[in-house]
Amino acid sequence: MTIEHIEPGKWNSRAVIHNGYICMSGIVPDDNSLGMKEQTAQVLAKIDGILASAGSDKTKIMSAVVYISDMDQKDAMNEAWMEWMGSHNPPARACVGVTLTPDTLVEIMVQAVQD
């Protein structure tokens, strides 16, 4: 059984791959001074990079969980999501309102498959 770790850190890996299935950790923005739409776009760009390093892309995402700190800003998150996702078949997705670290408005976790 082979398990590959993408960007392993002290307490988690950005993603873990087994049998072509990619499990990604929750990804947060680098710039917490941005608004919801901009933080979401930043997170999605980071997800693109992690998926690429794992031999995949957003068209191979099977499931996503979006955590947001303010459900009143869900529309702004969805705007960034739809601009990023485009018109292909979207994955299964949930959006959950939670308390995140200060000034973090969004955290996204995805599971995907490799090409």
Residue pairs with C-beta under 8 A, 6 or more apart in sequence:
1 18
2 18
3 16
3 17
3 18
4 16
4 17
4 18
4 54
5 13
5 15
5 16
6 13
6 14
6 15
6 16
6 17
6 50
6 53
6 54
7 13
7 14
7 15
7 50
7 53
12 25
13 25
14 24
14 25
14 27
14 50
15 22
15 23
15 24
15 25
15 50
15 54
16 22
16 23
17 23
17 54
17 114
20 113
20 114
21 111
21 112
21 113
21 114
22 51
22 54
22 56
22 110
22 111
22 112
22 113
22 114
23 111
24 47
24 50
24 51
24 109
24 110
24 111
24 112
25 109
26 67
26 107
26 108
26 109
27 43
27 46
27 47
27 50
27 107
27 108
27 109
28 43
28 100
28 101
28 104
28 106
28 107
29 38
29 39
29 40
29 42
29 43
29 46
29 104
29 105
29 106
30 42
30 46
31 38
31 39
31 42
32 39
32 102
32 103
32 104
32 105
33 103
34 42
35 76
35 105
36 68
36 70
36 73
36 76
36 77
36 80
36 105
36 106
37 76
37 77
37 79
37 80
38 80
39 104
39 105
39 106
40 76
40 77
40 80
40 81
40 105
40 106
40 108
41 80
41 83
41 84
43 106
43 107
43 108
44 58
44 80
44 81
44 84
44 108
47 58
47 108
47 110
48 57
48 58
51 57
51 58
51 60
51 61
51 110
51 112
54 112
54 114
55 114
55 115
56 112
56 113
56 114
56 115
57 115
58 84
58 85
58 112
59 88
60 112
60 113
60 114
60 115
61 91
61 110
61 111
61 112
62 91
62 92
62 111
62 112
62 113
63 91
63 92
63 93
63 110
63 111
64 91
64 92
64 93
64 94
64 108
64 109
64 110
64 111
65 93
65 94
65 95
65 96
65 108
65 109
65 110
66 77
66 81
66 93
66 94
66 95
66 96
66 106
66 107
66 108
67 95
67 96
67 97
67 98
67 100
67 106
67 107
67 108
67 109
68 74
68 77
68 95
68 96
68 97
68 98
68 100
68 105
68 106
69 97
69 98
69 99
69 100
69 104
69 105
69 106
70 97
70 105
71 95
71 97
73 105
74 95
77 95
77 106
91 110
100 106
100 107
